[in-house]
Amino acid sequence: MNRLSLFLSYTLCIGLLHSDLLNAQINETSEDIPDYYVAAYIWPSCHDDPMGREVLWPEGTGEWEVIKKGNARFEGHYQPKVPLWGYELDNDPKVMERWIDAATDHGVNTFIFDWYWFNDGPFLESCLNDGFLKAKNNRKMNFYIMWADHDVARNYWNVHRYKDDNSRLWNGAINWENFRIVVKRVIDQYFKQPNYLKLEGKPVFSIFSLDNLIKTFGNLEETQKGLIYFEEEVKKAGFPGLHLQLIAGGMPHETLIKKIETLKISSLTQYGWSAPVCEDYIRWGTHTWEYVQKWDEAVMIPYFPNASIGWDDTPRFPHKTRKDVVHLNQSPQSFASFLQKAKEYCDKHPDQPKLITVYAWNEWVEGAYLLPDMKYGFDYLNAVKDVMVDGKYEKYTK
């Protein structure tokens, strides 16, 4: 056999091997797709972040110092919230390993990390970088990030330090130079992780504030250019494209829908249920589901349903009272009932991924958490298992 024949035979073998490996990866990926993505938000505030220590939480335990100071505003008001496992730091990989085991044992298979970029750099990133990504068992679940590009007032995250000073601490909008840094950072650090959530091969990137995204670029047309740049960089990294998700609460309206269509947003969901907050959990949830139906009718892209546990941000706001807290008819069972509604919504939309966002895994300071505490124990996690794993809430309906 001459050299040319040998070269052609070698090339053919390499090509076949590459094809086999690619097919194996595709098959492996398809087999790994769960029936439902149950994705709980993580608010990564409870660790010693350098910028956080400097301007917010000097004790070195992050927002725990505010959570511990929660006080009851009416009879029977459960404050402060007390975690069953103590005031653990969320950037400790050992802590995260326990979280991952508890989540996956009860049907939560995805974490969504709130992610921040303030003062030309990252904020509260250690929970993800040092906690989750260094946890030995992190491959048991998927993750993705939600860019929380909202503004922050000084007294919002520590009213005890800043009292009535509600002047701007950080702006959520950035600039083109920082946006390029953000794009490179999230692609290199996160999208390339094998367990970063990808829908149809596209990394999911969620954005909290559409208004601040547009402020980043100045206008809608420039925002289009920014998102085109983002997608091109994602494709250069070897992915088929970018799945851009937007947090969309309230009622849809023509102006907002036009912006969503212009920017080619891939999907919508909620962070927590829509305002206004009701004292009655069931009324709050029922009202929110009216919004969901309106969104479902208004857009052609997937609207992923959300199940919220509650709302009580009184540790941040001394002036808030009973009317500002969800406290009536709130229970693990009522949460499970709305989670079942989200599951049924997914089943009625077989043309889109079955993804449910859950508010939240650890929003202690806002009264929404799946993690076990001293009042409910594991009841909220067991509620997820009842619905998503054991199918208890549909057992007699099929």
C-alpha positions as CSV (number, residue, x, y, z in Angstrom):
1,M,0.0,0.0,0.0
2,N,1.5,3.4,-1.0
3,R,1.7,6.4,1.3
4,L,-1.4,8.1,-0.3
5,S,-3.5,4.9,0.4
6,L,-2.2,4.7,3.9
7,F,-3.1,8.4,4.5
8,L,-6.6,8.0,3.1
9,S,-7.2,4.9,5.2
10,Y,-5.9,6.7,8.3
11,T,-8.1,9.7,7.6
12,L,-11.2,7.5,7.1
13,C,-10.6,5.7,10.4
14,I,-10.2,8.9,12.3
15,G,-13.3,10.3,10.7
16,L,-15.3,7.2,11.6
17,L,-14.0,7.3,15.1
18,H,-14.9,11.0,15.5
19,S,-18.4,10.2,14.1
20,D,-18.8,7.4,16.6
21,L,-17.7,9.5,19.5
22,L,-20.0,12.3,18.4
23,N,-23.0,10.0,18.1
24,A,-22.2,8.5,21.5
25,Q,-22.1,12.0,23.0
26,I,-25.5,12.8,21.3
27,N,-27.0,9.6,22.5
28,E,-25.6,10.1,26.0
29,T,-27.0,13.7,26.1
30,S,-30.4,12.6,24.9
31,E,-30.5,9.8,27.5
32,D,-29.6,12.3,30.2
33,I,-32.5,14.6,29.5
34,P,-34.9,14.4,32.5
35,D,-38.7,14.2,32.1
36,Y,-38.8,17.7,33.8
37,Y,-36.2,20.2,34.7
38,V,-37.0,21.4,38.2
39,A,-34.8,24.5,38.6
40,A,-34.5,26.2,42.0
41,Y,-33.0,29.7,42.3
42,I,-30.0,30.2,44.5
43,W,-29.4,33.6,46.1
44,P,-25.7,33.4,46.8
45,S,-25.4,36.0,49.6
46,C,-24.3,34.0,52.6
47,H,-20.5,34.0,52.4
48,D,-17.7,36.4,52.9
49,D,-17.5,38.3,49.7
50,P,-14.7,40.9,49.7
51,M,-16.9,43.6,48.1
52,G,-19.8,42.6,50.3
53,R,-17.7,42.8,53.5
54,E,-16.5,46.3,52.5
55,V,-19.8,47.9,51.8
56,L,-22.6,45.7,53.2
57,W,-21.9,42.9,55.7
58,P,-18.8,43.5,57.8
59,E,-19.2,40.5,60.0
60,G,-17.9,38.2,57.3
61,T,-20.9,35.9,57.0
62,G,-22.7,37.7,54.3
63,E,-26.4,38.3,54.6
64,W,-26.8,35.9,57.6
65,E,-26.2,39.0,59.8
66,V,-29.4,40.6,58.4
67,I,-31.4,37.3,58.4
68,K,-30.6,36.7,62.0
69,K,-32.0,40.1,63.0
70,G,-35.5,39.4,61.5
71,N,-38.2,40.1,64.1
72,A,-41.9,39.3,64.3
73,R,-44.3,42.0,63.1
74,F,-47.5,40.3,64.3
75,E,-48.7,37.4,66.4
76,G,-47.6,34.1,64.9
77,H,-45.1,35.7,62.4
78,Y,-42.2,33.3,62.0
79,Q,-39.2,35.5,62.3
80,P,-36.3,35.1,62.3
81,K,-36.1,32.1,60.0
82,V,-33.8,29.4,61.5
83,P,-32.2,26.9,59.1
84,L,-32.1,23.3,60.3
85,W,-28.5,22.9,59.4
86,G,-27.3,26.2,60.9
87,Y,-25.9,29.3,59.4
88,E,-23.7,27.6,56.8
89,L,-21.6,29.5,54.3
90,D,-22.8,28.9,50.7
91,N,-19.4,28.9,49.2
92,D,-18.2,25.8,51.2
93,P,-18.1,22.8,48.9
94,K,-19.0,20.5,51.7
95,V,-22.2,22.5,52.3
96,M,-22.9,22.5,48.6
97,E,-22.4,18.7,48.5
98,R,-25.2,18.3,51.1
99,W,-27.4,20.7,49.1
100,I,-26.9,18.7,45.9
101,D,-27.7,15.4,47.6
102,A,-30.8,16.9,49.3
103,A,-32.0,18.5,46.0
104,T,-31.5,15.5,43.8
105,D,-33.0,13.1,46.4
106,H,-36.2,15.1,46.2
107,G,-36.6,15.9,42.5
108,V,-34.7,19.2,42.1
109,N,-32.2,18.6,39.3
110,T,-31.1,22.1,38.4
111,F,-29.8,25.1,40.3
112,I,-30.1,28.6,38.9
113,F,-27.5,30.9,40.4
114,D,-28.2,34.6,40.7
115,W,-25.1,36.3,39.2
116,Y,-23.9,39.8,39.5
117,W,-21.6,42.3,37.8
118,F,-21.1,45.5,39.7
119,N,-18.3,48.1,39.7
120,D,-16.6,46.5,36.7
121,G,-16.4,43.1,38.3
122,P,-18.2,40.0,39.7
123,F,-20.1,40.0,43.0
124,L,-21.1,37.0,45.1
125,E,-19.5,34.6,42.6
126,S,-17.8,32.4,45.2
127,C,-21.0,30.4,45.9
128,L,-20.9,29.1,42.4
129,N,-17.1,29.1,41.7
130,D,-15.9,27.7,45.1
131,G,-19.1,26.0,46.4
132,F,-20.9,24.3,43.5
133,L,-18.1,23.9,41.0
134,K,-15.8,22.5,43.7
135,A,-18.4,20.1,45.1
136,K,-17.4,16.5,44.4
137,N,-21.0,15.6,43.4
138,N,-21.9,18.6,41.3
139,R,-22.3,16.4,38.2
140,K,-25.5,15.0,39.7
141,M,-27.3,18.1,38.6
142,N,-27.5,20.8,36.0
143,F,-27.0,24.5,36.6
144,Y,-27.3,27.8,34.8
145,I,-27.0,31.5,35.7
146,M,-29.4,34.4,35.9
147,W,-27.8,37.7,35.4
148,A,-29.4,39.8,38.2
149,D,-28.8,43.1,36.5
150,H,-30.9,45.2,38.8
151,D,-30.0,48.4,40.6
152,V,-29.1,48.2,44.4
153,A,-29.8,50.9,46.9
154,R,-27.5,51.2,49.9
155,N,-30.1,50.3,52.5
156,Y,-31.7,47.4,50.5
157,W,-29.3,44.7,51.5
158,N,-28.4,46.0,55.0
159,V,-30.9,48.5,56.4
160,H,-29.1,48.2,59.8
161,R,-26.0,49.8,58.3
162,Y,-27.5,52.4,56.0
163,K,-30.8,53.2,57.8
164,D,-32.8,55.5,55.6
165,D,-30.0,56.0,53.0
166,N,-31.6,54.7,49.8
167,S,-29.1,56.3,47.5
168,R,-27.7,54.1,44.7
169,L,-24.9,51.7,45.7
170,W,-24.6,49.9,42.4
171,N,-26.2,50.2,38.9
172,G,-27.3,47.0,37.2
173,A,-26.7,48.5,33.7
174,I,-23.0,48.2,32.5
175,N,-21.3,49.2,29.3
176,W,-20.0,47.6,26.1
177,E,-16.5,47.1,27.5
178,N,-17.8,45.3,30.5
179,F,-20.4,43.4,28.5
180,R,-17.6,41.9,26.3
181,I,-15.8,40.8,29.6
182,V,-19.0,39.3,30.9
183,V,-19.6,37.4,27.7
184,K,-16.1,35.9,27.7
185,R,-16.3,35.1,31.4
186,V,-19.6,33.3,31.3
187,I,-18.7,31.3,28.2
188,D,-15.3,30.2,29.6
189,Q,-16.2,29.7,33.2
190,Y,-19.7,28.3,32.9
191,F,-21.0,27.4,29.5
192,K,-18.2,25.1,28.9
193,Q,-19.0,23.1,32.0
194,P,-20.5,19.7,31.0
195,N,-23.4,20.1,33.4
196,Y,-24.3,23.7,32.4
197,L,-27.9,23.5,31.2
198,K,-28.2,23.5,27.5
199,L,-31.5,23.3,25.6
200,E,-31.1,21.9,22.1
201,G,-27.4,22.3,22.7
202,K,-27.7,26.0,23.5
203,P,-26.5,27.3,26.9
204,V,-29.3,28.9,28.8
205,F,-28.5,32.4,30.0
206,S,-31.2,34.2,32.0
207,I,-31.6,38.0,32.4
208,F,-33.5,39.7,35.2
209,S,-34.0,43.2,34.0
210,L,-34.8,43.9,30.3
211,D,-34.8,47.7,31.1
212,N,-31.3,47.6,32.4
213,L,-30.1,45.4,29.6
214,I,-31.3,48.0,27.1
215,K,-29.7,50.8,29.3
216,T,-26.4,48.9,29.0
217,F,-26.4,49.5,25.2
218,G,-28.4,52.8,25.1
219,N,-31.3,51.7,22.9
220,L,-33.1,48.7,21.5
221,E,-31.1,48.7,18.2
222,E,-27.8,48.7,20.0
223,T,-29.1,46.0,22.4
224,Q,-29.8,43.8,19.3
225,K,-26.2,44.3,18.2
226,G,-25.0,43.3,21.7
227,L,-27.0,40.1,21.8
228,I,-25.9,39.2,18.2
229,Y,-22.3,39.6,19.4
230,F,-23.1,37.4,22.4
231,E,-24.5,34.6,20.2
232,E,-21.6,34.8,17.8
233,E,-19.1,34.4,20.6
234,V,-21.1,31.4,21.9
235,K,-21.0,29.8,18.4
236,K,-17.3,30.4,18.2
237,A,-17.0,28.4,21.4
238,G,-18.6,25.5,19.6
239,F,-22.2,25.7,20.6
240,P,-25.1,25.9,18.1
241,G,-26.3,29.2,19.6
242,L,-27.5,30.9,22.8
243,H,-30.8,30.3,24.6
244,L,-31.6,33.7,26.0
245,Q,-34.2,33.6,28.8
246,L,-35.9,36.7,30.3
247,I,-37.6,37.1,33.6
248,A,-41.1,38.4,32.8
249,G,-43.6,39.2,35.5
250,G,-46.9,41.1,35.5
251,M,-49.2,41.3,32.5
252,P,-47.9,41.2,28.9
253,H,-48.4,44.4,26.9
254,E,-47.7,45.4,23.3
255,T,-44.5,47.4,23.9
256,L,-42.9,44.7,26.0
257,I,-43.8,42.0,23.5
258,K,-42.4,44.0,20.6
259,K,-39.1,44.3,22.5
260,I,-39.0,40.6,23.2
261,E,-39.6,39.8,19.6
262,T,-37.0,42.3,18.4
263,L,-34.3,40.9,20.6
264,K,-35.2,37.3,19.7
265,I,-35.6,36.2,23.3
266,S,-35.7,32.4,23.5
267,S,-38.0,31.9,26.5
268,L,-39.6,33.6,29.5
269,T,-40.1,32.7,33.1
270,Q,-40.5,34.4,36.5
271,Y,-38.2,34.8,39.4
272,G,-40.9,34.7,42.0
273,W,-44.7,35.1,41.5
274,S,-46.0,38.4,40.3
275,A,-46.9,41.4,42.3
276,P,-49.0,42.5,44.0
277,V,-48.2,40.3,46.9
278,C,-51.3,39.0,48.8
279,E,-51.4,38.0,52.5
280,D,-53.2,34.9,51.3
281,Y,-50.9,32.5,49.5
282,I,-53.6,30.8,47.5
283,R,-55.0,34.1,46.3
284,W,-51.5,35.2,45.3
285,G,-50.8,32.1,43.4
286,T,-54.2,32.1,41.7
287,H,-53.7,35.7,40.6
288,T,-50.3,34.9,39.2
289,W,-51.6,32.0,37.2
290,E,-54.0,34.4,35.5
291,Y,-50.8,36.3,34.3
292,V,-49.3,33.0,33.1
293,Q,-52.3,32.3,30.9
294,K,-52.1,35.8,29.4
295,W,-48.4,35.3,28.6
296,D,-49.1,31.9,27.1
297,E,-51.6,33.5,24.8
298,A,-49.4,36.5,24.0
299,V,-46.1,35.0,22.9
300,M,-44.9,32.3,20.5
301,I,-41.8,31.4,22.6
302,P,-41.9,29.1,25.6
303,Y,-43.1,30.5,28.9
304,F,-41.7,28.3,31.7
305,P,-44.0,28.2,34.7
306,N,-42.8,29.1,38.2
307,A,-43.7,27.7,41.6
308,S,-43.1,30.1,44.5
309,I,-42.9,29.2,48.2
310,G,-43.7,32.5,49.8
311,W,-42.8,36.1,50.4
312,D,-41.6,37.7,53.6
313,D,-38.8,40.3,53.2
314,T,-39.4,42.0,56.5
315,P,-35.7,41.5,57.7
316,R,-34.8,44.1,55.0
317,F,-37.5,46.5,55.8
318,P,-38.3,47.7,59.3
319,H,-41.5,49.5,58.2
320,K,-43.3,46.5,56.7
321,T,-46.2,44.9,58.5
322,R,-48.6,42.0,58.2
323,K,-50.1,43.2,54.9
324,D,-46.7,42.9,53.3
325,V,-46.2,39.3,54.2
326,V,-47.6,36.1,52.6
327,H,-48.8,34.2,55.6
328,L,-52.3,32.9,55.2
329,N,-53.0,29.5,53.7
330,Q,-49.2,29.1,53.1
331,S,-48.0,25.5,53.6
332,P,-46.0,22.8,51.9
333,Q,-49.2,21.3,50.7
334,S,-50.5,24.5,49.0
335,F,-47.1,24.9,47.4
336,A,-47.3,21.3,46.1
337,S,-50.7,22.1,44.6
338,F,-49.3,25.0,42.6
339,L,-46.2,22.9,41.6
340,Q,-48.6,20.3,40.3
341,K,-50.2,23.1,38.2
342,A,-46.8,24.0,36.8
343,K,-46.2,20.3,35.9
344,E,-49.6,20.1,34.2
345,Y,-48.8,23.2,32.2
346,C,-45.6,21.6,31.0
347,D,-47.5,18.5,29.9
348,K,-49.9,20.7,27.9
349,H,-46.9,22.2,26.0
350,P,-45.2,19.1,24.6
351,D,-43.5,21.2,21.9
352,Q,-41.3,23.0,24.5
353,P,-38.8,21.7,27.1
354,K,-40.5,20.8,30.4
355,L,-38.8,23.3,32.7
356,I,-40.2,24.6,36.0
357,T,-38.5,27.3,37.9
358,V,-38.8,27.3,41.7
359,Y,-38.5,30.4,43.9
360,A,-36.3,29.5,45.7
361,W,-33.7,27.2,47.1
362,N,-32.4,29.5,49.8
363,E,-34.0,33.0,49.8
364,W,-34.1,33.1,53.6
365,V,-34.3,36.8,53.7
366,E,-37.4,36.8,51.4
367,G,-39.1,33.9,53.1
368,A,-38.8,31.5,50.1
369,Y,-36.6,28.4,50.6
370,L,-36.7,24.7,50.0
371,L,-33.9,24.1,52.4
372,P,-35.0,22.5,55.7
373,D,-35.6,24.8,58.6
374,M,-36.7,24.5,62.3
375,K,-40.4,25.0,61.5
376,Y,-41.1,22.9,58.5
377,G,-38.2,20.5,58.5
378,F,-38.0,18.7,55.1
379,D,-41.7,19.4,54.3
380,Y,-41.1,21.6,51.3
381,L,-38.5,19.3,49.8
382,N,-40.9,16.4,50.4
383,A,-43.6,18.4,48.6
384,V,-41.4,18.6,45.5
385,K,-40.8,14.8,45.7
386,D,-44.5,14.1,46.1
387,V,-45.3,16.0,42.9
388,M,-42.3,15.5,40.7
389,V,-41.0,12.1,41.7
390,D,-43.9,10.1,43.2
391,G,-46.8,11.7,41.3
392,K,-49.0,11.8,44.3
393,Y,-50.9,14.9,43.1
394,E,-52.0,13.2,39.9
395,K,-52.5,9.6,41.1
396,Y,-56.3,9.7,41.0
397,T,-56.7,12.0,38.0
398,K,-55.3,9.8,35.2
